[in-house]
Amino acid sequence: MSRTRVVVADDSTLVRDGISRLLSDEGFDVVGQVGTLDDLMRVTNDTAPDLVVTDIRMPPAFRDEGIEAARRIRADGPKHTKVLVLSQFLEAEFALRLIEDGERGIGYLLKDRIVDIAEFVDAARRVARGGSVIDPSIVTTLLTRQRRSGPLDQLSERELQVLGLMAEGRSNAGIADRVFVTEKTVEGYVGTIFGKLGLATAADDHRRVLAVLKYLQRS
Amino acid sequence: MSRGAAALIALVALAAGLASEHVRQVWLQPLWVPVIDLGVGWLLVGCGLVAAVARPNQPAGRRLVLAGSLWIVGAPRQWFGGTGRTDDFIQLDAVSFTLVGWSDAVIAFIALAYAGRLPARRRDLMIVGALVAAYSFQTFVRFLNVFPDLFGVDVLNPDGSGTVLAIADVLRTSLLGVAGLLIAQRWLATRGSSRRLLGPVLLAGAASCLVPLYGIWFPLSQLGFIDPVPESLAVPSFWLTNAVRVLVPIAMLFGILRQRVSRLAMTDVIADVGRTPSAVELEAALARALGDPSLRVLSWDATQSAFLDVDGRPTPLPPDGDPQTVTPISGQGRPIAALVHDRSLAEDPTLVAVGVAVTRLVIDNENLNRELRQQLDEVTASRARIVDAGDAERRRIERDLHDGVQQRLLALALSLRRAGVAITDDPAAAEALGRGADEALGVVSDVRDLAQGIHPAALTEAGLATALQALASRSPVPVELDIGLDGRASPGASATAYFVASEALANVVKHASAAIVQLRASSPDGEIRVTVEDDGRGGADPFGPGLRGLSDRVSAIGGRLTVEERAGGGTVVTAVIPAR
């Protein structure tokens, strides 16, 4: 199997180098390192990587360049390029926007997660394969809020745990690993949760994340 | 002249009048003669005294007193023949006779010089000189006539003395007529409020000088030029000439009364101007009260070094010799304003002084208001700049933290972690490195919280709407959001709106015991409107330090903050902020 080709974008050279080395060590092929939105777009179009790992805030405006990059790549970048956005500060709004934006896998993680090497590399691989990864902290925030306003009361603790993992973008297999049950049992949980919340069953993991996040985001 | 002095003079005039009647034996005439005789004299003195008290700066009143005194001492009597006195009073009576007519000359002088000390025109001065000469001549001739032995020589042939007296009479009466014409000419030359103010006295003066021309008939008939006056005409002519003599004092009295009315009108001005103290109002009110539609209130503008009219246009002052004159108003050695008005208003300096005082108050008030407004504008602008600078500084610090410290700490944590993972043969060292990585990550989190408090990253990265959503999602009290922002707010306005929402939410969490909070944000007409409404216990203190600080912050960039009790319990905090 060929190595996953990745472009790393961060205006901090230290962080960029750190992420690049980490990914290289873990078997990724880092084909480009850039520090601005413009360079990211150019290098992505030139190298057509499998994955782009980008900081959200970069020159020129230091606002939401990472989100913008994801939008542009999915709109008219290389077809197979997936994007993992890192940010010092997470917005549920951004997560939803990123997921809504396209059919393909997307990642949105707190930047601190890079230090948890195994988790980070796992997330990068899942995104590269077309999965969606949403930072657990966003899911926690949304869950907390929804629990306060009621509709999640009908879910058991275990079901809530499964809902959160779904929202993070885990597949049934991934969830099964986490909660130490069989994939079959997870499927059962998912069916129950969707039934209780009145959600239509999603066609794939990506749509499932979208559906769950949208449900959690509504106020 | 003081009132006391005037009263004293009045008493003297009353006594002197009676004494004079006695000396001149006017009692022997039909009753109406002494009545009119005394009436004219006392009226002249009385009106003169009133005028002298009312307008102490004007000599006209004192001159009228003089005219009345001369009348009392030497009223004309020739039409009714000599006195035929033979007793002790004969010499006094004779002196009285020599002074006959002088009061007419003084009245002519009053009219020629009215509203001033001396006549302004050269020809008026000349006729005054000629009148003095003619009347002096007449007095001299009469003196010789009644005291023929004075110089020990019989200067005048007793038979011819009547002729000389008649000639002197013709001379002075004609000159009085000329003076009357000049007074009439002076009246014709006046315009506008000058005519209004001086007109009555000038017309009365002209009449009282011209009507006595009629009396020239007597000396002319004595000289044999015309037939003697029929008795049927003599009496009406007496009435007529005496009637016109009282015109000038009555006209002056009228002027004083009208001045009283003007002063009353001036109190209206003060009342009006007190209600709405503006230069425009003041000018209209002063023009009304002073009866001078041409009156202008000019204010001094130091930056342009020019007088400005009430509409703010630079206006030159009238040149010397213009019918309008300038009353300057200054304070602390600098010009403040000027009243441009008709010269004749100077007739009543008290009234003008009141006008000046009111003008000074109004202009001072306007100047102070303007300065205050300017200073307030400056302070408002500088306050907004300070807040903007503070915001910019917070953004800069947040960005420095984000781009510098946080990234380096993160890189450090990553390095430590990788080092720890790389060490497989020394579990203790690997664990220490792992702890180091966790520690560094903890610091990253702390720094992030710090930066978040200084300036929310969401505001920078995603704008106000998203930042408010994030704020709501973090709130322990459920928040209902209603956000319709057009995203065109300046960074300062966005930061302030966020600050309001975040502080108000924090207050709700801390104090309100609310079940739910509504956070609304909209951007109508170039403004941002943020409302935080809770259903808690209410009772927020708008002057407490928290809300006070919010209010200061909002008003610093030209917005306003309101704190209201919500119907049914709770608090509504609303900020309206210019989006700029």
Boltz contact constraints between the chains, C-beta under 6 A:
constraints:
  - contact:
      token1: [A, 12]
      token2: [B, 407]
      max_distance: 6.0
  - contact:
      token1: [A, 14]
      token2: [B, 408]
      max_distance: 6.0
  - contact:
      token1: [A, 14]
      token2: [B, 411]
      max_distance: 6.0
  - contact:
      token1: [A, 15]
      token2: [B, 407]
      max_distance: 6.0
  - contact:
      token1: [A, 15]
      token2: [B, 410]
      max_distance: 6.0
  - contact:
      token1: [A, 15]
      token2: [B, 411]
      max_distance: 6.0
  - contact:
      token1: [A, 18]
      token2: [B, 411]
      max_distance: 6.0
  - contact:
      token1: [A, 18]
      token2: [B, 414]
      max_distance: 6.0
  - contact:
      token1: [A, 63]
      token2: [B, 461]
      max_distance: 6.0
  - contact:
      token1: [A, 64]
      token2: [B, 461]
      max_distance: 6.0
  - contact:
      token1: [A, 64]
      token2: [B, 462]
      max_distance: 6.0
  - contact:
      token1: [A, 88]
      token2: [B, 402]
      max_distance: 6.0
  - contact:
      token1: [A, 88]
      token2: [B, 406]
      max_distance: 6.0
  - contact:
      token1: [A, 88]
      token2: [B, 448]
      max_distance: 6.0
  - contact:
      token1: [A, 89]
      token2: [B, 457]
      max_distance: 6.0
  - contact:
      token1: [A, 91]
      token2: [B, 458]
      max_distance: 6.0
  - contact:
      token1: [A, 91]
      token2: [B, 462]
      max_distance: 6.0
  - contact:
      token1: [A, 91]
      token2: [B, 466]
      max_distance: 6.0
  - contact:
      token1: [A, 91]
      token2: [B, 470]
      max_distance: 6.0
  - contact:
      token1: [A, 92]
      token2: [B, 473]
      max_distance: 6.0
  - contact:
      token1: [A, 93]
      token2: [B, 466]
      max_distance: 6.0
  - contact:
      token1: [A, 93]
      token2: [B, 469]
      max_distance: 6.0
  - contact:
      token1: [A, 112]
      token2: [B, 441]
      max_distance: 6.0
  - contact:
      token1: [A, 112]
      token2: [B, 444]
      max_distance: 6.0
  - contact:
      token1: [A, 114]
      token2: [B, 414]
      max_distance: 6.0
  - contact:
      token1: [A, 115]
      token2: [B, 413]
      max_distance: 6.0
  - contact:
      token1: [A, 115]
      token2: [B, 414]
      max_distance: 6.0
  - contact:
      token1: [A, 115]
      token2: [B, 417]
      max_distance: 6.0
  - contact:
      token1: [A, 115]
      token2: [B, 437]
      max_distance: 6.0
  - contact:
      token1: [A, 115]
      token2: [B, 441]
      max_distance: 6.0
  - contact:
      token1: [A, 141]
      token2: [B, 473]
      max_distance: 6.0
  - contact:
      token1: [A, 145]
      token2: [B, 473]
      max_distance: 6.0
  - contact:
      token1: [A, 148]
      token2: [B, 478]
      max_distance: 6.0
  - contact:
      token1: [A, 149]
      token2: [B, 478]
      max_distance: 6.0
